[in-house]
């Protein structure tokens, strides 16, 4: 369901969802750039992408798709992997950074919910719930090992060069493949497994 439908049906839920969704996507991208910067690539910093300012990250087409279809994206943070001190480790760590950031946000949201569950916080609890669910979904989705998603780049970091090249060749067509598989429902069980794994990991620390 697109967010436009939610806006007209339930404006409060729209606001409570759009805020965590927007900043979860932004923090996901920012994490890529920050880890790349720490590992030797200043490209994202030079371009002003190490910022929480939505104007630095919003992709117009991704925003429109999000509103209409409920599936969207931000502008990818540019990373020059040739600048990284260790390119193989850099590929793994930079690619995993966004997923880890989303898992951390979900953990924080669940922790605050647990600490405040005896309080009458109303919409704040709803906001935290949306924050947790959105970030679990983003982390699970990005774990899918199809280029250009982060899961594929994490795998590339462990593969020999010729296999990396084979995966890289899929990248121009990757989003079409992903959208097609989503439409057919093929990816739903994969995403569900990743979500279950993430929730199980969080529950180790917040039983």
C-alpha positions as CSV (number, residue, x, y, z in Angstrom):
1,X,0.0,0.0,0.0
2,X,1.3,3.4,-0.9
3,X,1.7,6.1,1.8
4,X,-0.7,8.4,-0.1
5,X,-3.6,6.0,0.7
6,X,-2.5,6.0,4.4
7,X,-2.4,9.8,4.4
8,X,-6.0,10.1,3.4
9,X,-7.2,7.2,5.5
10,X,-5.3,7.9,8.7
11,X,-3.2,11.1,8.8
12,X,-1.8,10.5,12.3
13,X,-0.5,7.1,11.4
14,X,1.0,8.6,8.2
15,X,3.0,11.2,10.2
16,X,4.0,8.6,12.8
17,X,5.2,6.3,9.9
18,X,6.8,8.8,7.5
19,X,9.2,10.3,10.1
20,X,10.9,7.1,11.2
21,X,10.8,5.8,7.7
22,X,12.5,8.9,6.2
23,X,15.2,9.1,8.9
24,X,15.8,5.3,8.9
25,X,16.6,5.4,5.2
26,X,18.8,8.5,5.7
27,X,20.7,7.0,8.6
28,X,21.1,3.8,6.5
29,X,22.9,5.8,3.8
30,X,24.8,8.0,6.2
31,X,26.2,4.9,7.8
32,X,27.7,3.7,4.5
33,X,29.4,7.1,4.0
34,X,30.6,7.3,7.6
35,X,32.2,3.9,7.6
36,X,33.8,4.6,4.2
37,X,35.2,7.9,5.6
38,X,36.7,6.1,8.6
39,X,38.3,3.5,6.3
40,X,39.9,6.1,4.1
41,X,37.4,7.4,1.5
42,X,36.3,11.0,2.0
43,X,34.0,11.1,-1.0
44,X,30.7,11.3,1.0
45,X,32.1,13.9,3.3
46,X,33.3,16.1,0.4
47,X,29.9,15.9,-1.1
48,X,28.1,16.8,2.1
49,X,26.4,13.5,2.5
50,X,27.5,12.9,6.1
51,X,24.4,14.8,7.2
52,X,20.9,14.2,8.6
53,X,19.5,16.9,6.3
54,X,16.8,15.1,4.2
55,X,17.6,17.4,1.3
56,X,21.0,15.8,1.0
57,X,19.6,12.3,0.5
58,X,16.1,12.4,-1.0
59,X,15.8,10.9,-4.5
60,X,12.7,12.4,-6.2
61,X,11.8,9.2,-8.0
62,X,12.4,7.1,-4.9
63,X,10.2,9.5,-2.9
64,X,7.4,9.4,-5.4
65,X,7.6,5.5,-5.6
66,X,7.4,5.4,-1.8
67,X,4.3,7.5,-1.7
68,X,2.5,5.7,-4.5
69,X,3.7,2.1,-4.1
70,X,5.0,2.0,-0.5
71,X,8.5,1.0,-1.9
72,X,11.1,3.7,-2.3
73,X,14.8,4.6,-1.9
74,X,17.2,7.5,-1.1
75,X,20.2,8.6,-3.2
76,X,23.0,6.1,-2.6
77,X,25.9,7.6,-0.8
78,X,28.9,7.6,-3.2
79,X,31.8,5.5,-2.1
80,X,35.1,5.2,-4.0
81,X,36.3,1.7,-2.9
82,X,39.7,2.4,-4.4
83,X,40.3,4.9,-1.6
84,X,39.8,2.4,1.1
85,X,42.8,1.1,3.0
86,X,41.7,-2.5,2.7
87,X,39.4,-2.8,-0.3
88,X,38.0,-6.3,0.5
89,X,37.3,-5.5,4.2
90,X,36.0,-2.1,3.2
91,X,33.5,-3.6,0.7
92,X,32.2,-5.8,3.5
93,X,32.1,-3.2,6.3
94,X,30.8,-0.3,4.2
95,X,28.1,-2.5,2.7
96,X,27.1,-3.9,6.1
97,X,27.1,-0.5,7.8
98,X,23.6,0.5,6.7
99,X,22.1,-2.9,7.8
100,X,23.8,-2.6,11.2
101,X,22.6,0.9,11.6
102,X,19.0,-0.2,10.9
103,X,19.3,-3.1,13.4
104,X,20.7,-0.7,16.0
105,X,17.8,1.7,15.5
106,X,15.3,-1.2,15.8
107,X,17.1,-2.3,19.0
108,X,16.9,1.2,20.5
109,X,13.2,1.5,19.7
110,X,12.4,-1.9,21.3
111,X,14.5,-1.0,24.3
112,X,12.7,2.3,24.9
113,X,9.4,0.6,24.4
114,X,10.3,-2.0,27.0
115,X,11.5,0.7,29.5
116,X,8.3,2.8,29.0
117,X,5.7,0.1,28.6
118,X,4.1,0.9,32.0
119,X,3.7,4.6,31.0
120,X,0.8,6.1,29.2
121,X,2.8,7.5,26.2
122,X,0.2,7.0,23.5
123,X,1.4,8.1,20.1
124,X,5.1,7.9,21.3
125,X,4.7,4.2,21.7
126,X,3.2,4.0,18.3
127,X,6.1,6.0,16.9
128,X,8.6,3.6,18.5
129,X,6.7,0.6,17.2
130,X,6.9,2.0,13.6
131,X,10.6,2.8,14.1
132,X,11.3,-0.8,15.1
133,X,9.3,-2.4,12.3
134,X,10.5,-0.1,9.6
135,X,14.2,-0.7,10.5
136,X,13.7,-4.4,10.8
137,X,12.1,-4.4,7.3
138,X,14.9,-2.2,5.8
139,X,17.7,-4.4,7.3
140,X,16.0,-7.6,6.1
141,X,15.3,-6.2,2.6
142,X,18.9,-5.0,2.2
143,X,20.3,-8.4,3.2
144,X,18.9,-9.9,0.0
145,X,21.9,-10.9,-2.0
146,X,20.9,-9.4,-5.3
147,X,22.8,-6.3,-6.7
148,X,22.6,-3.4,-5.9
149,X,21.4,-4.4,-2.4
150,X,23.9,-4.5,0.4
151,X,23.7,-8.3,0.9
152,X,25.2,-8.8,-2.6
153,X,28.1,-6.5,-1.8
154,X,28.8,-8.3,1.5
155,X,29.0,-11.6,-0.3
156,X,31.2,-10.0,-3.0
157,X,33.7,-9.2,-0.2
158,X,34.2,-12.9,0.4
159,X,34.3,-14.0,-3.2
160,X,37.2,-14.3,-5.6
161,X,37.5,-11.6,-8.2
162,X,35.9,-13.5,-11.1
163,X,32.8,-14.2,-9.1
164,X,32.6,-10.6,-7.9
165,X,32.6,-9.5,-11.5
166,X,29.7,-11.9,-12.3
167,X,27.6,-10.4,-9.6
168,X,28.6,-6.8,-10.6
169,X,27.3,-7.5,-14.1
170,X,23.8,-8.0,-12.7
171,X,23.7,-4.6,-11.0
172,X,22.3,-2.6,-14.0
173,X,19.3,-5.0,-14.1
174,X,19.2,-5.7,-10.3
175,X,16.3,-3.4,-9.4
176,X,14.2,-4.7,-12.2
177,X,14.9,-8.3,-11.0
178,X,14.1,-7.3,-7.4
179,X,10.8,-5.5,-8.4
180,X,9.8,-8.5,-10.5
181,X,10.5,-11.0,-7.7
182,X,8.6,-8.7,-5.2
183,X,5.6,-8.6,-7.5
184,X,5.6,-12.4,-7.9
185,X,6.0,-12.8,-4.1
186,X,9.2,-14.8,-4.5
187,X,11.2,-12.6,-2.1
188,X,8.5,-12.6,0.7
189,X,9.8,-15.8,2.4
190,X,13.4,-14.6,2.1
191,X,12.5,-11.3,3.8
192,X,10.5,-13.1,6.4
193,X,13.4,-15.4,7.3
194,X,15.8,-12.3,7.6
195,X,13.2,-10.5,9.7
196,X,12.8,-13.5,12.0
197,X,16.6,-13.7,12.4
198,X,16.9,-10.0,13.2
199,X,14.1,-10.1,15.8
200,X,15.6,-13.3,17.4
201,X,19.0,-11.5,17.7
202,X,17.4,-8.5,19.3
203,X,15.5,-10.7,21.7
204,X,18.7,-12.1,23.0
205,X,19.4,-8.7,24.6
206,X,15.8,-7.6,25.2
207,X,13.9,-10.8,26.2
